[in-house]
Amino acid sequence: VQLQASGGGLVQAGGSLRLSCVASRGRLSNYGMAWFRQAAGKEREFVAFISRSSVPAYYADSVKGRFTISRENARNTVSLQMNNLKPADTAVYYCAATTMILSGPLREEGSYSYWGHGTLVTVSS
């Protein structure tokens, strides 16, 4: 499966953005999906995960209550709605796909076999 992320941009603190990840050459419904992010000079970190059936979904503590991950399998799309953005959310955001079972280490990037190119989110203060 090939993944293409989009929707990044420049936004002021407190604003919102919606990222999208579209899959091609494969059915998104076959995969658990996640968003990771990497800020300049830092390691890539887990943001959110959604299972194939949309339940369950998991979030990093730093985004819980502000970000929502969702998916539309019929459209081969997974989205990340980001509200109340903070400067600390500035990063390149990546979508990723996994066939790992739900009891596996889904917050670790090594669990994901397919990655999209990132989309840059910049939050100004």
Phi and psi restraints in degrees (value plus and minus 20) as a CYANA .aco file:
   2 GLN   PHI    -131.4   -91.4
   2 GLN   PSI     120.0   160.0
   3 LEU   PHI    -140.8  -100.8
   3 LEU   PSI     119.4   159.4
   4 GLN   PHI    -151.2  -111.2
   4 GLN   PSI      96.1   136.1
   5 ALA   PHI    -116.2   -76.2
   5 ALA   PSI     128.0   168.0
   6 SER   PHI    -173.4  -133.4
   6 SER   PSI     152.0   192.0
   7 GLY   PHI      87.3   127.3
   7 GLY   PSI     -25.5    14.5
   8 GLY   PHI     -89.0   -49.0
   8 GLY   PSI     149.1   189.1
   9 GLY   PHI     148.9   188.9
   9 GLY   PSI    -188.1  -148.1
  10 LEU   PHI    -123.1   -83.1
  10 LEU   PSI     109.9   149.9
  11 VAL   PHI    -163.9  -123.9
  11 VAL   PSI     131.2   171.2
  12 GLN   PHI     -99.7   -59.7
  12 GLN   PSI     135.8   175.8
  13 ALA   PHI     -75.1   -35.1
  13 ALA   PSI     116.4   156.4
  14 GLY   PHI      73.1   113.1
  14 GLY   PSI     -30.9     9.1
  15 GLY   PHI    -104.4   -64.4
  15 GLY   PSI    -194.3  -154.3
  16 SER   PHI    -151.8  -111.8
  16 SER   PSI     132.4   172.4
  17 LEU   PHI    -164.3  -124.3
  17 LEU   PSI     134.2   174.2
  18 ARG   PHI    -145.4  -105.4
  18 ARG   PSI      98.0   138.0
  19 LEU   PHI    -114.0   -74.0
  19 LEU   PSI     125.8   165.8
  20 SER   PHI    -146.9  -106.9
  20 SER   PSI     130.2   170.2
  21 CYS   PHI    -154.6  -114.6
  21 CYS   PSI      97.7   137.7
  22 VAL   PHI    -127.6   -87.6
  22 VAL   PSI     114.9   154.9
  23 ALA   PHI    -121.1   -81.1
  23 ALA   PSI     123.8   163.8
  24 SER   PHI    -155.0  -115.0
  24 SER   PSI     144.3   184.3
  25 ARG   PHI      36.5    76.5
  25 ARG   PSI      18.7    58.7
  26 GLY   PHI     145.9   185.9
  26 GLY   PSI     144.2   184.2
  27 ARG   PHI    -118.6   -78.6
  27 ARG   PSI     102.0   142.0
  28 LEU   PHI     -81.5   -41.5
  28 LEU   PSI     -47.2    -7.2
  29 SER   PHI     -84.6   -44.6
  29 SER   PSI     -33.8     6.2
  30 ASN   PHI    -103.4   -63.4
  30 ASN   PSI     -24.4    15.6
  31 TYR   PHI    -149.3  -109.3
  31 TYR   PSI     124.0   164.0
  32 GLY   PHI     -95.8   -55.8
  32 GLY   PSI     125.7   165.7
  33 MET   PHI    -145.1  -105.1
  33 MET   PSI     128.6   168.6
  34 ALA   PHI    -164.1  -124.1
  34 ALA   PSI     141.2   181.2
  35 TRP   PHI    -135.9   -95.9
  35 TRP   PSI     115.8   155.8
  36 PHE   PHI    -143.3  -103.3
  36 PHE   PSI     145.6   185.6
  37 ARG   PHI    -164.3  -124.3
  37 ARG   PSI     134.8   174.8
  38 GLN   PHI    -157.6  -117.6
  38 GLN   PSI      95.0   135.0
  39 ALA   PHI    -105.4   -65.4
  39 ALA   PSI     138.4   178.4
  40 ALA   PHI     -77.4   -37.4
  40 ALA   PSI     107.6   147.6
  41 GLY   PHI      58.5    98.5
  41 GLY   PSI     -14.5    25.5
  42 LYS   PHI    -143.1  -103.1
  42 LYS   PSI     144.7   184.7
  43 GLU   PHI     -97.5   -57.5
  43 GLU   PSI     136.5   176.5
  44 ARG   PHI     -87.9   -47.9
  44 ARG   PSI     119.2   159.2
  45 GLU   PHI    -150.4  -110.4
  45 GLU   PSI     133.0   173.0
  46 PHE   PHI     -89.3   -49.3
  46 PHE   PSI     120.6   160.6
  47 VAL   PHI    -136.3   -96.3
  47 VAL   PSI     -75.3   -35.3
  48 ALA   PHI    -179.2  -139.2
  48 ALA   PSI     133.5   173.5
  49 PHE   PHI    -155.1  -115.1
  49 PHE   PSI     125.8   165.8
  50 ILE   PHI    -155.8  -115.8
  50 ILE   PSI     114.6   154.6
  51 SER   PHI     -94.6   -54.6
  51 SER   PSI     153.4   193.4
  52 ARG   PHI     -80.5   -40.5
  52 ARG   PSI     -53.5   -13.5
  53 SER   PHI    -116.4   -76.4
  53 SER   PSI     -12.9    27.1
  54 SER   PHI      62.8   102.8
  54 SER   PSI     -36.6     3.4
  55 VAL   PHI    -147.6  -107.6
  55 VAL   PSI     104.9   144.9
  56 PRO   PHI    -107.7   -67.7
  56 PRO   PSI     153.4   193.4
  57 ALA   PHI    -150.6  -110.6
  57 ALA   PSI     124.8   164.8
  58 TYR   PHI    -146.8  -106.8
  58 TYR   PSI     131.0   171.0
  59 TYR   PHI    -155.2  -115.2
  59 TYR   PSI     130.3   170.3
  60 ALA   PHI     -88.4   -48.4
  60 ALA   PSI     126.0   166.0
  61 ASP   PHI     -77.0   -37.0
  61 ASP   PSI     -53.2   -13.2
  62 SER   PHI     -88.5   -48.5
  62 SER   PSI     -37.7     2.3
  63 VAL   PHI    -138.5   -98.5
  63 VAL   PSI     -26.5    13.5
  64 LYS   PHI     -78.8   -38.8
  64 LYS   PSI     112.4   152.4
  65 GLY   PHI      68.1   108.1
  65 GLY   PSI     -32.2     7.8
  66 ARG   PHI    -135.0   -95.0
  66 ARG   PSI     -53.9   -13.9
  67 PHE   PHI    -127.3   -87.3
  67 PHE   PSI     127.2   167.2
  68 THR   PHI    -154.5  -114.5
  68 THR   PSI     105.5   145.5
  69 ILE   PHI    -118.2   -78.2
  69 ILE   PSI     120.5   160.5
  70 SER   PHI    -167.8  -127.8
  70 SER   PSI     147.6   187.6
  71 ARG   PHI    -167.8  -127.8
  71 ARG   PSI     132.1   172.1
  72 GLU   PHI    -148.4  -108.4
  72 GLU   PSI      75.1   115.1
  73 ASN   PHI     -80.6   -40.6
  73 ASN   PSI     -54.5   -14.5
  74 ALA   PHI     -84.4   -44.4
  74 ALA   PSI     -45.7    -5.7
  75 ARG   PHI    -124.5   -84.5
  75 ARG   PSI     -14.1    25.9
  76 ASN   PHI      35.0    75.0
  76 ASN   PSI      20.4    60.4
  77 THR   PHI    -151.3  -111.3
  77 THR   PSI     120.2   160.2
  78 VAL   PHI    -144.8  -104.8
  78 VAL   PSI     122.5   162.5
  79 SER   PHI    -147.2  -107.2
  79 SER   PSI     139.1   179.1
  80 LEU   PHI    -153.2  -113.2
  80 LEU   PSI      88.2   128.2
  81 GLN   PHI    -107.3   -67.3
  81 GLN   PSI     102.6   142.6
  82 MET   PHI    -138.0   -98.0
  82 MET   PSI      95.7   135.7
  83 ASN   PHI    -135.2   -95.2
  83 ASN   PSI     141.6   181.6
  84 ASN   PHI      28.2    68.2
  84 ASN   PSI      32.4    72.4
  85 LEU   PHI     -86.6   -46.6
  85 LEU   PSI     126.8   166.8
  86 LYS   PHI    -141.9  -101.9
  86 LYS   PSI     136.6   176.6
  87 PRO   PHI     -74.5   -34.5
  87 PRO   PSI     -51.1   -11.1
  88 ALA   PHI     -87.6   -47.6
  88 ALA   PSI     -33.0     7.0
  89 ASP   PHI    -103.5   -63.5
  89 ASP   PSI     -26.2    13.8
  90 THR   PHI     -81.0   -41.0
  90 THR   PSI     103.2   143.2
  91 ALA   PHI    -197.7  -157.7
  91 ALA   PSI     149.6   189.6
  92 VAL   PHI    -108.9   -68.9
  92 VAL   PSI     107.5   147.5
  93 TYR   PHI    -123.8   -83.8
  93 TYR   PSI     115.1   155.1
  94 TYR   PHI    -142.9  -102.9
  94 TYR   PSI     120.2   160.2
  95 CYS   PHI    -119.1   -79.1
  95 CYS   PSI     132.2   172.2
  96 ALA   PHI    -168.0  -128.0
  96 ALA   PSI     133.3   173.3
  97 ALA   PHI    -143.2  -103.2
  97 ALA   PSI     123.3   163.3
  98 THR   PHI    -160.0  -120.0
  98 THR   PSI     131.1   171.1
  99 THR   PHI    -126.4   -86.4
  99 THR   PSI     -11.2    28.8
 100 MET   PHI     -86.3   -46.3
 100 MET   PSI     126.9   166.9
 101 ILE   PHI     -90.8   -50.8
 101 ILE   PSI     142.1   182.1
 102 LEU   PHI     -84.8   -44.8
 102 LEU   PSI     -43.4    -3.4
 103 SER   PHI    -103.7   -63.7
 103 SER   PSI     -21.0    19.0
 104 GLY   PHI    -101.8   -61.8
 104 GLY   PSI     157.2   197.2
 105 PRO   PHI     -98.3   -58.3
 105 PRO   PSI      54.9    94.9
 106 LEU   PHI     -93.8   -53.8
 106 LEU   PSI     -30.6     9.4
 107 ARG   PHI    -111.1   -71.1
 107 ARG   PSI     -18.1    21.9
 108 GLU   PHI    -124.5   -84.5
 108 GLU   PSI     113.2   153.2
 109 GLU   PHI     -85.5   -45.5
 109 GLU   PSI     -45.2    -5.2
 110 GLY   PHI     -85.7   -45.7
 110 GLY   PSI     -32.7     7.3
 111 SER   PHI    -102.3   -62.3
 111 SER   PSI     -24.6    15.4
 112 TYR   PHI    -131.4   -91.4
 112 TYR   PSI     110.4   150.4
 113 SER   PHI    -114.1   -74.1
 113 SER   PSI     -45.4    -5.4
 114 TYR   PHI    -145.9  -105.9
 114 TYR   PSI     115.7   155.7
 115 TRP   PHI    -153.2  -113.2
 115 TRP   PSI     123.2   163.2
 116 GLY   PHI    -112.0   -72.0
 116 GLY   PSI     145.4   185.4
 117 HIS   PHI     -89.3   -49.3
 117 HIS   PSI     128.8   168.8
 118 GLY   PHI     -97.0   -57.0
 118 GLY   PSI     143.7   183.7
 119 THR   PHI    -147.5  -107.5
 119 THR   PSI     112.9   152.9
 120 LEU   PHI    -105.6   -65.6
 120 LEU   PSI     109.7   149.7
 121 VAL   PHI    -135.3   -95.3
 121 VAL   PSI     104.7   144.7
 122 THR   PHI    -142.8  -102.8
 122 THR   PSI     103.6   143.6
 123 VAL   PHI    -133.9   -93.9
 123 VAL   PSI      98.3   138.3
 124 SER   PHI    -113.3   -73.3
 124 SER   PSI     128.8   168.8
